[in-house]
Amino acid sequence: MPDRLSATSLERLLGCPLAWVLHHVAGIRPGVLRAIPDGARLLGSLAHAVLAELLTERPDWSPETAAARAAVLFDRLLPALAAPLLRPGLGLEMERARAGVVEAARRLVALIAEAGLRVRGCELAVETELDGVTLEGRIDLLLETATGAPVVLDLKWSGSDKRRRQEIAEGRAVQLAVYGRLVGGEAGPAVPAGYMMLAQQRLLACAPAPFPPHLHVPGSDLPAIWRAAWSGRSAALERLADGDIRAAGIPGDGGPEAGEPAGLTLEPPCNFCGYGRLCGVGSVGA
């Protein structure tokens, strides 16, 4: 039984118990070459680093000065964090990435100012003890209102915001629910949270405030999602302790048995999972 649990490992446990066992119990990891990020992951790492350094340097940028500084930081961090973009023939892709990060910085700073928020911390590690387990997380951007109430933003870089929008609308935003529990406590009010989609310069908010109401994506009650996820964790671990390890991506293997409570249902993470050839989902012809 784990003595530490993060938002990512909780999502993996609820999404596919087999993947969770292979990763956290068996200790099976992707090869070194496969661990080198590319595409959206590479740009996401670089964008995170630029924005974290930007907002750590100063919490009170204007949108224009933030954009100018982000361009400087992008050029400085690029060789260390995203060197593949410097390969011959990728000049256009690199310039598009640079423009995207600059515009994301401009839009993010403008949204923070419009909402009357201030930056409390970037890449902030937080943890709490719960039922004998250390629940931990690293929050990309923790903001606060004028009264000191927390607001959580998770920064994402991807080619589309469809997946994250659906996640909020369908009540599956476990990561945001975990972060809200970590900074808001058990009895406190719901913590406003959302995904800042950097490539689209678009905020997907789980609550109608403090950000403009038109950015609100209805569907997620984060405290309720948290309770369902934590309850689902207990049920999943009990099943694993009985030796019942299910591969959620295989039809008929991952769902609850007849008579079992369905709880919080997450999509199997097959599109992002490195264990597909072990369960069969990733095999040729599967």
Residue, then its C-alpha position, 0 to 999 in steps of 0.5 A: m500500500p502506498d504511503r505517498l500519493s500524488a494527483t498523477s498517481l491517483e489519476r493513474l490508479l483510477g484510470c488503469p489499475l494495471a498501469w498503476v501496479l506496473h509503474h508504482v509497484a513493479g517499478i517498470r519505467p520507459g527506456v531512456l530514449r523514450a523518456i526524452p520529450d518531444g512535440a507538445r511535451l517538449l514545448g510544454s516543459l519550455a513554456h512552464a519554465v519561462l512562465a515560472e521564471l517570469l512570475t518568480e522574477r516579478p508578480d506585477w508585470s504589465p501584459e506588454t512587458a511580460a511578453a517582452r521578458a518572456a521572449v528573452l527568457f525563451d531565447r535563454l532557456l531554449p538551448a538547455l530545455a528544448a535543444p531539438l528545436l535548434r536542429p536544421g529545418l525546424g526554424l519555422e516550428m521554433e519561431r511558432a513556439r516562441a510566438g506562442v509562449v510570448e502570447a501565452a505570457r501576455r494573456l496570462v498576465a492580463l487575466i491575472a490583472e483583470a481578475g484582481l489576483r496576485v501571484r503567491g507561488c509557482e511550481l509550488a510543492v504542497e502536501t498533507e497527511l490524510d488517512g495515513v497517506t501523504l497526499e502531495g502535488r506540485i502546483d504550477l501557479l497558485l494565485e490569491t485574491a485580495t482577501g488571501a483566498p487561493v486560486v489554482l491554475d494548472l498550465k498545459w501545452s497541447g495542440s487542442d483544448k478539447r480533452r481538458r474542456q471535456e474533462i471539466a464538463e464531464g466532472r473528471a478534473v481529478q488533478l484540479a480537485v486534488y490541488g483544491r483539496l491540498v490548498g483549501g483543506e477539508a472544511g474550507p470553501a471550494v477553491p477556484a481552479g482551471y487549466m490555462m491552455l498555453a498554446q491556445q492562450r485560453l483559460l478553462a475555469c471550473a468556476p464562474a469567478p474570479f475570472p470572467p464568467h465567459l471562461h467558465v466551463p460548467g460541469s465540475d464540482l471539485p469538492a465532489i470530484w475529490r470525495a469520489a476520487w478518494s473513495g475510488r482510491s480506497a476501493a481500487l486498493e482493496r481490489l488490488a490487495d485481493g490480487d485483482i489487477r485490471a487493465a482498464g483499456i481491455p473491454g470487460d476487464g476494467g469496469p466495476e463488477a455487477g453490484e459494485p458502486a461505479g464511483l468516479t469513472l476516468e477514461p483509460p489512459c491508453n493514448f498516453c500509456g507506455y505499457g500497452r504491449l504488456c496488457g495487449v492494447g498496444s499490440v499489433g492487431a489488438 
